[in-house]
Amino acid sequence: MIPVSVLDLSPITQGSDATTALRNSLDLAQHAERWGFRRYWIAEHHNMPGIASAATAIVIAHVAGGTNAIRVGAGGIMLPNHAPLIVAEQFGTLESLFPGRIDLGLGRAPGTDPTTARALRRTLGSNPDAFPDDVLELLSYFHPQDGQPVRAVPGAGLTVPIYILGSSLFGAQVAAAFGLPFAFASHFAAMQMIPAVEIYRTHFQPSAQLEHPHVILGVNIVAATTDDEARLLASSGRQAFASLRAGMPIALPPPSREWEKEVVGFEPSRIDGAQSVSFVGSANTVARDMRAFIDRLQPDELIVVSHIYDHAARVRSYEIVADAARVPSEVPNT
């Protein structure tokens, strides 16, 4: 099985708060480190009552400071919200504090609604379409040229691996042109996953950071002792996602039998038209679905997000995923 990583939004559950969410993120990261997950990424979102990771660099420091070896990073920093110099300084500082452990994933969306995006703007002219230029500027701070008038301190000369995140063909093109790893958000926007991966691999240009294409695919996984239990647990994420789509984001709600019927499992035969990629079920079900997905898409890595209300159940879900990732070949069909 290929390497598997964690994508965490530090979920705030109904009836709880950000303090608990951030404490739970560290606890999950410590478990993930013990179980052999490759990296632990934290996502930037704003004005979301169910997400505590808005100050992403600070949360990364919180998690990295409480772990020892697992790579910790951003999945990602939404670059239109930030001046590239500030990002270079922040991640240069993180790399200085936790050498050899920091990743920097970059996205071009604001990670929020249009009104909040305007409140976040770094200038009146901030433009997501300038994303490639912003990436190049950011790279220049980590790899400055002689005589460069502005330098990132800390940052200049440090090795902070950069990843391009995307949910469309645009990110694939940027990652390919710059020779950077590409992480696709198939966990919530799978419609263009297959063409995006094809474009990235076909047009990839080797770089100083990366000689060959490297594809990371995001997947939703809710695993439990039985398929029925997992389907019930997955109803929390289903409710939250439906509310987000309706423009009314909420804190992550408890599981609901009413919403359980809305949970849709993975169908390999329908992957071309899937809106998202989710594996929901027992250990055998999740391992089988992971293998089918990997065989079809041939990613270099999976990154897993689990929207589960109960923290202990969320930790257990990732433990099941870790066990499935250690399966070397065939998995049961039941």
Rosetta blueprint (number, residue, H / E / L):
1 M L
2 I L
3 P L
4 V E
5 S E
6 V E
7 L E
8 D E
9 L L
10 S L
11 P E
12 I L
13 T E
14 Q L
15 G L
16 S L
17 D L
18 A H
19 T H
20 T H
21 A H
22 L H
23 R H
24 N H
25 S H
26 L H
27 D H
28 L H
29 A H
30 Q H
31 H H
32 A H
33 E H
34 R H
35 W H
36 G L
37 F L
38 R L
39 R E
40 Y E
41 W E
42 I E
43 A L
44 E L
45 H L
46 H L
47 N L
48 M L
49 P L
50 G L
51 I E
52 A L
53 S L
54 A L
55 A L
56 T H
57 A H
58 I H
59 V H
60 I H
61 A H
62 H H
63 V H
64 A H
65 G H
66 G L
67 T L
68 N L
69 A L
70 I L
71 R E
72 V E
73 G E
74 A E
75 G E
76 G E
77 I E
78 M E
79 L H
80 P H
81 N H
82 H L
83 A L
84 P H
85 L H
86 I H
87 V H
88 A H
89 E H
90 Q H
91 F H
92 G H
93 T H
94 L H
95 E H
96 S H
97 L H
98 F L
99 P L
100 G L
101 R L
102 I E
103 D E
104 L E
105 G E
106 L E
107 G E
108 R L
109 A L
110 P L
111 G L
112 T L
113 D L
114 P H
115 T H
116 T H
117 A H
118 R H
119 A H
120 L H
121 R L
122 R L
123 T L
124 L L
125 G L
126 S L
127 N L
128 P H
129 D H
130 A H
131 F H
132 P H
133 D H
134 D H
135 V H
136 L H
137 E H
138 L H
139 L H
140 S H
141 Y H
142 F H
143 H L
144 P L
145 Q L
146 D L
147 G L
148 Q L
149 P L
150 V L
151 R L
152 A L
153 V L
154 P L
155 G L
156 A L
157 G L
158 L L
159 T L
160 V L
161 P L
162 I E
163 Y E
164 I E
165 L E
166 G E
167 S L
168 S L
169 L H
170 F H
171 G H
172 A H
173 Q H
174 V H
175 A H
176 A H
177 A H
178 F H
179 G L
180 L L
181 P L
182 F E
183 A E
184 F E
185 A L
186 S L
187 H L
188 F L
189 A L
190 A H
191 M H
192 Q H
193 M H
194 I H
195 P H
196 A H
197 V H
198 E H
199 I H
200 Y H
201 R H
202 T H
203 H H
204 F L
205 Q L
206 P L
207 S L
208 A L
209 Q L
210 L L
211 E L
212 H L
213 P L
214 H L
215 V E
216 I E
217 L E
218 G E
219 V E
220 N E
221 I E
222 V E
223 A E
224 A L
225 T L
226 T L
227 D H
228 D H
229 E H
230 A H
231 R H
232 L H
233 L H
234 A H
235 S H
236 S H
237 G H
238 R H
239 Q H
240 A H
241 F H
242 A H
243 S H
244 L H
245 R H
246 A L
247 G L
248 M L
249 P L
250 I L
251 A L
252 L E
253 P L
254 P L
255 P L
256 S L
257 R H
258 E H
259 W H
260 E H
261 K L
262 E L
263 V L
264 V L
265 G L
266 F L
267 E L
268 P H
269 S H
270 R H
271 I H
272 D H
273 G H
274 A L
275 Q L
276 S L
277 V L
278 S E
279 F E
280 V E
281 G E
282 S L
283 A H
284 N H
285 T H
286 V H
287 A H
288 R H
289 D H
290 M H
291 R H
292 A H
293 F H
294 I H
295 D H
296 R H
297 L H
298 Q L
299 P L
300 D L
301 E E
302 L E
303 I E
304 V E
305 V E
306 S L
307 H L
308 I L
309 Y L
310 D L
311 H H
312 A H
313 A H
314 R H
315 V H
316 R H
317 S H
318 Y H
319 E H
320 I H
321 V H
322 A H
323 D H
324 A H
325 A H
326 R L
327 V L
328 P L
329 S L
330 E L
331 V L
332 P L
333 N L
334 T L
